[in-house]
Amino acid sequence: MQRLFYSDIKTKEQISYEQLLKDICSAEYFVPYLKCESYYEIFKQIIISLLIGRELVLLDFDFKDEEIEKLIGSSEVLMERVPFSASKELTMDNLIEKMSGHLADWRITLFTSGTTGLPKKVSHTYESITRQVHIGKKHVDDVWGYAYNPTHMAGLQVFFQCLLNLNTIVRLFGLKKEEIYTEIQDYSITHISATPTFYRLLLPASEVCGSIIRMTSGGEKFDKQTLDALHSVFPNAQLTNVYASTEAGTLFASKGNNFMIKGDMVSKVKVVDNELYLHKSLMGESASLKMVDGWYATGDLIEIIATDPLEFKFISRKNEMINVGGYKVNPSEVEEIIRSCKGVQDVTVFGKTNRLIGNVVCCEIVREDLSLTELSIRRFLADKLQEFKIPRVIKFVETLQTTRTGKILRKL
């Protein structure tokens, strides 16, 4: 029986590992600078880059030529092709072994999501990109719902988890809610890794998906409202929160919102003015990363729960805090309260410049039905938030804008 490698309802692709191997063996060239819409082609070129020990630079498909010129110097490099011929000895049994032959020379380069300026270029080694990949017999039958962009860190983490265990990948990113549930049921998906924004797209739901045994979340804070709703949809699933970034890869995992630092990580993490700092040894290679005495300021604000060992939870991104007349407003806190209002499907909170008080708090809301009004929301928030935290501007929208990595796009 052929083992399925990849399935994509959007492109009607269903590719086995045997077909993947044939495509690699028939490939005539390697693409060092890859700007491609096909997930399968991206996955294939990553494997080829590993087989020959060459750096692969992944560019988002929607990068404009002007962006590419600024990021890598010239868009002409997109035309570069390197002759490639797979070893005649390449088989399914030795594919992973053959890929490991040139790891010392291999690099993969990607770019941050660029929500607050020009994306930063960061290169990773095989060791840093697979830091949290788990390999073993218990993972042999895992089927992964792929809910990320493959040109970013989270998507690469899931890809390597699947590849090194020869698991099936089912693309869910970019699908409609009904299509996602169909794919979960048709392929008996067991694992999903996604942002909380993606998971909220699945709600409200009448389905119960018992095949899911593990949900992994990262990139944003998971609110209790969403978590409780998901447990009724995926009753057999355990949730793991992860901390990862393009700059550092995946570093921490937890069963809840609190992260505990143990072992080798103790000497590589510190907190300064409630901001998380990481030691340079954890970071990818980049000329854009600013270090202070060997430490990198992540921009993540945290609340310390305990100091020995260090335990903390994330509060907000430093650049997302809203200054309202000298008071700091955490948009994540306001969002969590608004999501608990009946009829709210999702919300994003952001600041808008105001000459008198610095910023006013604004929000965009996706509602479940038209019975939810601005007045009912304001009444709901009146005794739950301080007045300066209640959005001055409330706008109802059909959908929320997301970043290239699938997180809510805040209008900074």
TITI-754966 format. One record per residue (C-alpha): residue number from 1; residue in three letters; x, y, z. Coordinates in pm, whole numbers, plus 50000, padded with zeros to 5 digits. Layout:
! residues N
+------+------+-------+-------+-------+
: seti : tido :     u :     v :     w :
+------+------+-------+-------+-------+
:  NUM :  ALA :     X :     Y :     Z :
...
+------+------+-------+-------+-------+
END
This chain:
! residues 412
+------+------+-------+-------+-------+
: seti : tido :     u :     v :     w :
+------+------+-------+-------+-------+
:    1 :  MET : 50000 : 50000 : 50000 :
:    2 :  GLN : 50136 : 50341 : 49901 :
:    3 :  ARG : 50194 : 50577 : 50190 :
:    4 :  LEU : 50041 : 50919 : 50125 :
:    5 :  PHE : 50280 : 51214 : 50146 :
:    6 :  TYR : 50065 : 51515 : 50061 :
:    7 :  SER : 49704 : 51600 : 49983 :
:    8 :  ASP : 49569 : 51937 : 49874 :
:    9 :  ILE : 49200 : 51986 : 49799 :
:   10 :  LYS : 49270 : 52330 : 49646 :
:   11 :  THR : 49489 : 52189 : 49369 :
:   12 :  LYS : 49337 : 51839 : 49360 :
:   13 :  GLU : 49680 : 51692 : 49440 :
:   14 :  GLN : 49717 : 51359 : 49618 :
:   15 :  ILE : 50079 : 51248 : 49615 :
:   16 :  SER : 50230 : 50935 : 49766 :
:   17 :  TYR : 50584 : 50907 : 49904 :
:   18 :  GLU : 50662 : 50681 : 49609 :
:   19 :  GLN : 50552 : 50955 : 49368 :
:   20 :  LEU : 50755 : 51209 : 49565 :
:   21 :  LEU : 51064 : 50992 : 49522 :
:   22 :  LYS : 51001 : 50957 : 49147 :
:   23 :  ASP : 50960 : 51333 : 49110 :
:   24 :  ILE : 51285 : 51395 : 49299 :
:   25 :  CYS : 51473 : 51140 : 49087 :
:   26 :  SER : 51339 : 51294 : 48764 :
:   27 :  ALA : 51414 : 51653 : 48869 :
:   28 :  GLU : 51682 : 51817 : 48656 :
:   29 :  TYR : 51756 : 52124 : 48862 :
:   30 :  PHE : 51753 : 52280 : 49207 :
:   31 :  VAL : 51607 : 52629 : 49267 :
:   32 :  PRO : 51822 : 52819 : 49522 :
:   33 :  TYR : 51578 : 53114 : 49541 :
:   34 :  LEU : 51224 : 52979 : 49552 :
:   35 :  LYS : 50914 : 53191 : 49508 :
:   36 :  CYS : 50638 : 52943 : 49448 :
:   37 :  GLU : 50268 : 52901 : 49520 :
:   38 :  SER : 50275 : 52520 : 49516 :
:   39 :  TYR : 50324 : 52369 : 49861 :
:   40 :  TYR : 50435 : 52042 : 49703 :
:   41 :  GLU : 50704 : 52210 : 49496 :
:   42 :  ILE : 50833 : 52389 : 49806 :
:   43 :  PHE : 50848 : 52060 : 49998 :
:   44 :  LYS : 51025 : 51889 : 49706 :
:   45 :  GLN : 51286 : 52161 : 49673 :
:   46 :  ILE : 51356 : 52150 : 50049 :
:   47 :  ILE : 51433 : 51778 : 50018 :
:   48 :  ILE : 51654 : 51835 : 49713 :
:   49 :  SER : 51843 : 52109 : 49898 :
:   50 :  LEU : 51910 : 51861 : 50179 :
:   51 :  LEU : 52028 : 51591 : 49937 :
:   52 :  ILE : 52292 : 51822 : 49788 :
:   53 :  GLY : 52372 : 52031 : 50097 :
:   54 :  ARG : 52281 : 52368 : 49944 :
:   55 :  GLU : 52119 : 52673 : 50096 :
:   56 :  LEU : 51756 : 52725 : 50000 :
:   57 :  VAL : 51603 : 53073 : 50024 :
:   58 :  LEU : 51224 : 53069 : 50064 :
:   59 :  LEU : 51032 : 53375 : 49948 :
:   60 :  ASP : 50663 : 53435 : 50009 :
:   61 :  PHE : 50461 : 53398 : 49693 :
:   62 :  ASP : 50307 : 53743 : 49737 :
:   63 :  PHE : 50642 : 53924 : 49768 :
:   64 :  LYS : 50650 : 54204 : 49515 :
:   65 :  ASP : 50955 : 54263 : 49294 :
:   66 :  GLU : 51039 : 54580 : 49487 :
:   67 :  GLU : 51042 : 54383 : 49814 :
:   68 :  ILE : 51264 : 54114 : 49664 :
:   69 :  GLU : 51509 : 54376 : 49539 :
:   70 :  LYS : 51540 : 54513 : 49894 :
:   71 :  LEU : 51559 : 54170 : 50058 :
:   72 :  ILE : 51805 : 53983 : 49837 :
:   73 :  GLY : 51951 : 54246 : 49609 :
:   74 :  SER : 51804 : 54143 : 49274 :
:   75 :  SER : 51493 : 53966 : 49149 :
:   76 :  GLU : 51706 : 53816 : 48871 :
:   77 :  VAL : 51826 : 53544 : 49110 :
:   78 :  LEU : 51476 : 53394 : 49088 :
:   79 :  MET : 51578 : 53265 : 48743 :
:   80 :  GLU : 51881 : 53079 : 48876 :
:   81 :  ARG : 51882 : 52702 : 48828 :
:   82 :  VAL : 52142 : 52454 : 48955 :
:   83 :  PRO : 52177 : 52119 : 48769 :
:   84 :  PHE : 52058 : 51830 : 48983 :
:   85 :  SER : 52067 : 51455 : 48941 :
:   86 :  ALA : 51945 : 51228 : 49217 :
:   87 :  SER : 52156 : 50930 : 49322 :
:   88 :  LYS : 52050 : 50606 : 49156 :
:   89 :  GLU : 52062 : 50444 : 49500 :
:   90 :  LEU : 51790 : 50676 : 49634 :
:   91 :  THR : 51500 : 50473 : 49775 :
:   92 :  MET : 51223 : 50520 : 50028 :
:   93 :  ASP : 51426 : 50317 : 50276 :
:   94 :  ASN : 51732 : 50542 : 50260 :
:   95 :  LEU : 51581 : 50884 : 50176 :
:   96 :  ILE : 51622 : 51019 : 50529 :
:   97 :  GLU : 51974 : 50878 : 50555 :
:   98 :  LYS : 52075 : 51034 : 50221 :
:   99 :  MET : 51939 : 51372 : 50332 :
:  100 :  SER : 52160 : 51365 : 50641 :
:  101 :  GLY : 52480 : 51332 : 50440 :
:  102 :  HIS : 52533 : 51706 : 50384 :
:  103 :  LEU : 52376 : 51865 : 50690 :
:  104 :  ALA : 52690 : 52060 : 50785 :
:  105 :  ASP : 52665 : 52256 : 50458 :
:  106 :  TRP : 52287 : 52295 : 50452 :
:  107 :  ARG : 52100 : 52614 : 50536 :
:  108 :  ILE : 51745 : 52730 : 50491 :
:  109 :  THR : 51676 : 53103 : 50477 :
:  110 :  LEU : 51338 : 53261 : 50536 :
:  111 :  PHE : 51191 : 53598 : 50620 :
:  112 :  THR : 50988 : 53734 : 50911 :
:  113 :  SER : 50625 : 53817 : 50841 :
:  114 :  GLY : 50707 : 54185 : 50798 :
:  115 :  THR : 50401 : 54324 : 50975 :
:  116 :  THR : 50594 : 54623 : 51113 :
:  117 :  GLY : 50836 : 54698 : 50830 :
:  118 :  LEU : 51066 : 54522 : 50587 :
:  119 :  PRO : 51092 : 54148 : 50667 :
:  120 :  LYS : 51417 : 54034 : 50829 :
:  121 :  LYS : 51625 : 53766 : 50658 :
:  122 :  VAL : 51716 : 53475 : 50891 :
:  123 :  SER : 51906 : 53154 : 50811 :
:  124 :  HIS : 51880 : 52831 : 51008 :
:  125 :  THR : 52083 : 52513 : 51028 :
:  126 :  TYR : 51928 : 52167 : 51031 :
:  127 :  GLU : 51986 : 52152 : 51406 :
:  128 :  SER : 51796 : 52471 : 51482 :
:  129 :  ILE : 51511 : 52405 : 51239 :
:  130 :  THR : 51445 : 52056 : 51382 :
:  131 :  ARG : 51509 : 52143 : 51748 :
:  132 :  GLN : 51160 : 52034 : 51862 :
:  133 :  VAL : 51093 : 51760 : 51605 :
:  134 :  HIS : 51003 : 51426 : 51767 :
:  135 :  ILE : 51089 : 51104 : 51587 :
:  136 :  GLY : 50989 : 50753 : 51691 :
:  137 :  LYS : 50760 : 50455 : 51644 :
:  138 :  LYS : 50472 : 50623 : 51826 :
:  139 :  HIS : 50460 : 50888 : 51551 :
:  140 :  VAL : 50454 : 50647 : 51255 :
:  141 :  ASP : 50077 : 50666 : 51201 :
:  142 :  ASP : 50035 : 51040 : 51265 :
:  143 :  VAL : 49836 : 51231 : 51002 :
:  144 :  TRP : 49897 : 51605 : 51010 :
:  145 :  GLY : 49657 : 51883 : 50921 :
:  146 :  TYR : 49886 : 52146 : 50769 :
:  147 :  ALA : 49754 : 52488 : 50871 :
:  148 :  TYR : 50056 : 52712 : 50811 :
:  149 :  ASN : 50241 : 52885 : 50531 :
:  150 :  PRO : 50536 : 52657 : 50435 :
:  151 :  THR : 50773 : 52951 : 50384 :
:  152 :  HIS : 50764 : 53040 : 50754 :
:  153 :  MET : 50906 : 52881 : 51067 :
:  154 :  ALA : 50590 : 52713 : 51200 :
:  155 :  GLY : 50514 : 52557 : 50863 :
:  156 :  LEU : 50869 : 52426 : 50831 :
:  157 :  GLN : 50854 : 52273 : 51177 :
:  158 :  VAL : 50543 : 52073 : 51085 :
:  159 :  PHE : 50692 : 51973 : 50749 :
:  160 :  PHE : 51004 : 51827 : 50911 :
:  161 :  GLN : 50797 : 51654 : 51179 :
:  162 :  CYS : 50603 : 51482 : 50900 :
:  163 :  LEU : 50897 : 51411 : 50670 :
:  164 :  LEU : 51124 : 51256 : 50931 :
:  165 :  ASN : 50842 : 51026 : 51043 :
:  166 :  LEU : 50712 : 50970 : 50686 :
:  167 :  ASN : 50372 : 51106 : 50791 :
:  168 :  THR : 50088 : 51224 : 50572 :
:  169 :  ILE : 50042 : 51601 : 50522 :
:  170 :  VAL : 49692 : 51732 : 50450 :
:  171 :  ARG : 49675 : 52098 : 50360 :
:  172 :  LEU : 49418 : 52294 : 50562 :
:  173 :  PHE : 49567 : 52644 : 50527 :
:  174 :  GLY : 49344 : 52869 : 50319 :
:  175 :  LEU : 49043 : 52635 : 50318 :
:  176 :  LYS : 48689 : 52723 : 50419 :
:  177 :  LYS : 48551 : 52596 : 50748 :
:  178 :  GLU : 48336 : 52324 : 50586 :
:  179 :  GLU : 48630 : 52205 : 50373 :
:  180 :  ILE : 48855 : 52179 : 50677 :
:  181 :  TYR : 48609 : 51955 : 50860 :
:  182 :  THR : 48568 : 51740 : 50548 :
:  183 :  GLU : 48944 : 51691 : 50522 :
:  184 :  ILE : 48976 : 51609 : 50893 :
:  185 :  GLN : 48711 : 51340 : 50862 :
:  186 :  ASP : 48812 : 51201 : 50522 :
:  187 :  TYR : 49178 : 51157 : 50620 :
:  188 :  SER : 49123 : 51083 : 50991 :
:  189 :  ILE : 49367 : 51361 : 51077 :
:  190 :  THR : 49529 : 51305 : 51417 :
:  191 :  HIS : 49741 : 51620 : 51463 :
:  192 :  ILE : 49689 : 51988 : 51384 :
:  193 :  SER : 49935 : 52271 : 51441 :
:  194 :  ALA : 49789 : 52619 : 51391 :
:  195 :  THR : 49746 : 52967 : 51529 :
:  196 :  PRO : 49453 : 53045 : 51764 :
:  197 :  THR : 49318 : 53258 : 51477 :
:  198 :  PHE : 49293 : 52945 : 51261 :
:  199 :  TYR : 49123 : 52747 : 51537 :
:  200 :  ARG : 48868 : 53023 : 51588 :
:  201 :  LEU : 48775 : 52991 : 51220 :
:  202 :  LEU : 48645 : 52643 : 51303 :
:  203 :  LEU : 48391 : 52782 : 51550 :
:  204 :  PRO : 48104 : 52761 : 51610 :
:  205 :  ALA : 48077 : 52399 : 51503 :
:  206 :  SER : 47827 : 52117 : 51530 :
:  207 :  GLU : 48080 : 51849 : 51432 :
:  208 :  VAL : 48270 : 51626 : 51672 :
:  209 :  CYS : 48608 : 51508 : 51542 :
:  210 :  GLY : 48733 : 51220 : 51752 :
:  211 :  SER : 49038 : 51144 : 51535 :
:  212 :  ILE : 49229 : 51451 : 51654 :
:  213 :  ILE : 49452 : 51357 : 51948 :
:  214 :  ARG : 49691 : 51654 : 51949 :
:  215 :  MET : 49644 : 52024 : 51881 :
:  216 :  THR : 49948 : 52249 : 51880 :
:  217 :  SER : 49915 : 52624 : 51896 :
:  218 :  GLY : 50158 : 52912 : 51870 :
:  219 :  GLY : 50208 : 53271 : 51767 :
:  220 :  GLU : 49923 : 53415 : 51974 :
:  221 :  LYS : 49765 : 53377 : 52315 :
:  222 :  PHE : 49491 : 53115 : 52344 :
:  223 :  ASP : 49184 : 53252 : 52521 :
:  224 :  LYS : 48977 : 53029 : 52748 :
:  225 :  GLN : 48658 : 53090 : 52549 :
:  226 :  THR : 48809 : 52938 : 52235 :
:  227 :  LEU : 48978 : 52657 : 52424 :
:  228 :  ASP : 48656 : 52547 : 52593 :
:  229 :  ALA : 48471 : 52547 : 52260 :
:  230 :  LEU : 48743 : 52345 : 52090 :
:  231 :  HIS : 48734 : 52076 : 52359 :
:  232 :  SER : 48375 : 51999 : 52265 :
:  233 :  VAL : 48471 : 51969 : 51896 :
:  234 :  PHE : 48792 : 51769 : 51954 :
:  235 :  PRO : 48713 : 51576 : 52276 :
:  236 :  ASN : 49017 : 51344 : 52246 :
:  237 :  ALA : 49273 : 51616 : 52178 :
:  238 :  GLN : 49542 : 51748 : 52407 :
:  239 :  LEU : 49657 : 52106 : 52348 :
:  240 :  THR : 50023 : 52204 : 52348 :
:  241 :  ASN : 50128 : 52568 : 52332 :
:  242 :  VAL : 50463 : 52642 : 52170 :
:  243 :  TYR : 50687 : 52945 : 52165 :
:  244 :  ALA : 50859 : 52989 : 51832 :
:  245 :  SER : 50986 : 53268 : 51612 :
:  246 :  THR : 51151 : 53307 : 51275 :
:  247 :  GLU : 51458 : 53440 : 51452 :
:  248 :  ALA : 51503 : 53148 : 51693 :
:  249 :  GLY : 51293 : 52853 : 51579 :
:  250 :  THR : 51085 : 52656 : 51829 :
:  251 :  LEU : 51207 : 52685 : 52188 :
:  252 :  PHE : 50945 : 52607 : 52454 :
:  253 :  ALA : 50631 : 52398 : 52487 :
:  254 :  SER : 50366 : 52382 : 52758 :
:  255 :  LYS : 50030 : 52224 : 52835 :
:  256 :  GLY : 49878 : 52561 : 52919 :
:  257 :  ASN : 49956 : 52930 : 52888 :
:  258 :  ASN : 50244 : 52912 : 53138 :
:  259 :  PHE : 50595 : 52825 : 53017 :
:  260 :  MET : 50858 : 52682 : 53250 :
:  261 :  ILE : 51230 : 52707 : 53170 :
:  262 :  LYS : 51436 : 52403 : 53263 :
:  263 :  GLY : 51761 : 52224 : 53182 :
:  264 :  ASP : 51993 : 52375 : 52923 :
:  265 :  MET : 51752 : 52663 : 52859 :
:  266 :  VAL : 51797 : 52815 : 53207 :
:  267 :  SER : 52120 : 52995 : 53114 :
:  268 :  LYS : 51988 : 53102 : 52773 :
:  269 :  VAL : 51681 : 53297 : 52880 :
:  270 :  LYS : 51648 : 53615 : 53086 :
:  271 :  VAL : 51391 : 53886 : 53153 :
:  272 :  VAL : 51462 : 54261 : 53146 :
:  273 :  ASP : 51180 : 54506 : 53225 :
:  274 :  ASN : 50924 : 54230 : 53164 :
:  275 :  GLU : 51065 : 54163 : 52816 :
:  276 :  LEU : 51195 : 53819 : 52720 :
:  277 :  TYR : 51560 : 53801 : 52606 :
:  278 :  LEU : 51724 : 53503 : 52434 :
:  279 :  HIS : 52094 : 53415 : 52423 :
:  280 :  LYS : 52264 : 53443 : 52084 :
:  281 :  SER : 52331 : 53068 : 52080 :
:  282 :  LEU : 51958 : 53010 : 52025 :
:  283 :  MET : 51929 : 53246 : 51733 :
:  284 :  GLY : 51945 : 53189 : 51360 :
:  285 :  GLU : 52204 : 53363 : 51143 :
:  286 :  SER : 52108 : 53716 : 51042 :
:  287 :  ALA : 52271 : 54052 : 50995 :
:  288 :  SER : 51939 : 54211 : 51098 :
:  289 :  LEU : 51935 : 54072 : 51452 :
:  290 :  LYS : 52044 : 54334 : 51703 :
:  291 :  MET : 52227 : 54184 : 52001 :
:  292 :  VAL : 52307 : 54353 : 52332 :
:  293 :  ASP : 52604 : 54182 : 52498 :
:  294 :  GLY : 52510 : 53856 : 52329 :
:  295 :  TRP : 52138 : 53878 : 52406 :
:  296 :  TYR : 51843 : 53932 : 52172 :
:  297 :  ALA : 51538 : 54132 : 52281 :
:  298 :  THR : 51236 : 53940 : 52150 :
:  299 :  GLY : 50981 : 54218 : 52188 :
:  300 :  ASP : 50759 : 53978 : 52386 :
:  301 :  LEU : 50628 : 54113 : 52716 :
:  302 :  ILE : 50573 : 53849 : 52983 :
:  303 :  GLU : 50437 : 53810 : 53336 :
:  304 :  ILE : 50662 : 53614 : 53571 :
:  305 :  ILE : 50473 : 53349 : 53768 :
:  306 :  ALA : 50774 : 53202 : 53953 :
:  307 :  THR : 51150 : 53258 : 53948 :
:  308 :  ASP : 51303 : 52921 : 54045 :
:  309 :  PRO : 51259 : 52769 : 53797 :
:  310 :  LEU : 51150 : 53058 : 53577 :
:  311 :  GLU : 50782 : 53028 : 53490 :
:  312 :  PHE : 50599 : 53292 : 53290 :
:  313 :  LYS : 50311 : 53364 : 53058 :
:  314 :  PHE : 50302 : 53594 : 52759 :
:  315 :  ILE : 50119 : 53924 : 52784 :
:  316 :  SER : 50162 : 54098 : 52451 :
:  317 :  ARG : 50404 : 54208 : 52185 :
:  318 :  LYS : 50583 : 54524 : 52301 :
:  319 :  ASN : 50498 : 54711 : 51981 :
:  320 :  GLU : 50129 : 54617 : 52008 :
:  321 :  MET : 50061 : 54786 : 52342 :
:  322 :  ILE : 49833 : 55089 : 52299 :
:  323 :  ASN : 49918 : 55414 : 52479 :
:  324 :  VAL : 49595 : 55589 : 52579 :
:  325 :  GLY : 49660 : 55912 : 52767 :
:  326 :  GLY : 49955 : 55760 : 52952 :
:  327 :  TYR : 49780 : 55430 : 53025 :
:  328 :  LYS : 49894 : 55109 : 52857 :
:  329 :  VAL : 49625 : 54892 : 52699 :
:  330 :  ASN : 49699 : 54530 : 52615 :
:  331 :  PRO : 49496 : 54447 : 52300 :
:  332 :  SER : 49503 : 54074 : 52380 :
:  333 :  GLU : 49331 : 54138 : 52714 :
:  334 :  VAL : 49055 : 54343 : 52550 :
:  335 :  GLU : 49010 : 54085 : 52274 :
:  336 :  GLU : 48968 : 53805 : 52524 :
:  337 :  ILE : 48690 : 53993 : 52706 :
:  338 :  ILE : 48512 : 54084 : 52381 :
:  339 :  ARG : 48528 : 53722 : 52259 :
:  340 :  SER : 48340 : 53614 : 52571 :
:  341 :  CYS : 48044 : 53827 : 52458 :
:  342 :  LYS : 47768 : 53610 : 52310 :
:  343 :  GLY : 47750 : 53649 : 51933 :
:  344 :  VAL : 48116 : 53742 : 51881 :
:  345 :  GLN : 48304 : 53499 : 51658 :
:  346 :  ASP : 48637 : 53684 : 51652 :
:  347 :  VAL : 48785 : 54028 : 51710 :
:  348 :  THR : 49100 : 54229 : 51662 :
:  349 :  VAL : 49188 : 54530 : 51878 :
:  350 :  PHE : 49431 : 54802 : 51774 :
:  351 :  GLY : 49520 : 55165 : 51836 :
:  352 :  LYS : 49449 : 55464 : 51615 :
:  353 :  THR : 49651 : 55783 : 51651 :
:  354 :  ASN : 49479 : 56067 : 51836 :
:  355 :  ARG : 49638 : 56412 : 51886 :
:  356 :  LEU : 49496 : 56461 : 52234 :
:  357 :  ILE : 49552 : 56128 : 52409 :
:  358 :  GLY : 49808 : 55954 : 52186 :
:  359 :  ASN : 49581 : 55673 : 52068 :
:  360 :  VAL : 49223 : 55558 : 52089 :
:  361 :  VAL : 49133 : 55191 : 52114 :
:  362 :  CYS : 48955 : 55051 : 51808 :
:  363 :  CYS : 48826 : 54706 : 51721 :
:  364 :  GLU : 48691 : 54507 : 51429 :
:  365 :  ILE : 48446 : 54229 : 51510 :
:  366 :  VAL : 48323 : 53928 : 51318 :
:  367 :  ARG : 47979 : 53847 : 51457 :
:  368 :  GLU : 47780 : 53526 : 51438 :
:  369 :  ASP : 47452 : 53703 : 51356 :
:  370 :  LEU : 47317 : 54055 : 51301 :
:  371 :  SER : 47143 : 54067 : 51640 :
:  372 :  LEU : 47476 : 54170 : 51796 :
:  373 :  THR : 47498 : 54550 : 51798 :
:  374 :  GLU : 47751 : 54811 : 51903 :
:  375 :  LEU : 47525 : 54912 : 52191 :
:  376 :  SER : 47497 : 54555 : 52324 :
:  377 :  ILE : 47876 : 54520 : 52313 :
:  378 :  ARG : 47929 : 54846 : 52502 :
:  379 :  ARG : 47680 : 54739 : 52769 :
:  380 :  PHE : 47857 : 54406 : 52799 :
:  381 :  LEU : 48197 : 54571 : 52842 :
:  382 :  ALA : 48084 : 54846 : 53081 :
:  383 :  ASP : 48150 : 54649 : 53403 :
:  384 :  LYS : 48430 : 54430 : 53266 :
:  385 :  LEU : 48689 : 54679 : 53145 :
:  386 :  GLN : 48815 : 55016 : 53262 :
:  387 :  GLU : 48672 : 55295 : 53051 :
:  388 :  PHE : 48999 : 55377 : 52871 :
:  389 :  LYS : 49024 : 55012 : 52754 :
:  390 :  ILE : 48678 : 55001 : 52598 :
:  391 :  PRO : 48707 : 55057 : 52221 :
:  392 :  ARG : 48600 : 55402 : 52108 :
:  393 :  VAL : 48547 : 55272 : 51754 :
:  394 :  ILE : 48368 : 54941 : 51692 :
:  395 :  LYS : 48339 : 54814 : 51337 :
:  396 :  PHE : 48169 : 54497 : 51216 :
:  397 :  VAL : 48347 : 54311 : 50935 :
:  398 :  GLU : 48296 : 53987 : 50744 :
:  399 :  THR : 48649 : 53858 : 50806 :
:  400 :  LEU : 48963 : 53967 : 50988 :
:  401 :  GLN : 49282 : 54034 : 50801 :
:  402 :  THR : 49566 : 53793 : 50880 :
:  403 :  THR : 49941 : 53800 : 50834 :
:  404 :  ARG : 50137 : 53572 : 50602 :
:  405 :  THR : 50179 : 53336 : 50897 :
:  406 :  GLY : 49806 : 53313 : 50971 :
:  407 :  LYS : 49792 : 53540 : 51277 :
:  408 :  ILE : 49555 : 53831 : 51325 :
:  409 :  LEU : 49691 : 54142 : 51154 :
:  410 :  ARG : 49686 : 54430 : 51398 :
:  411 :  LYS : 49663 : 54773 : 51238 :
:  412 :  LEU : 49956 : 54935 : 51415 :
+------+------+-------+-------+-------+
END
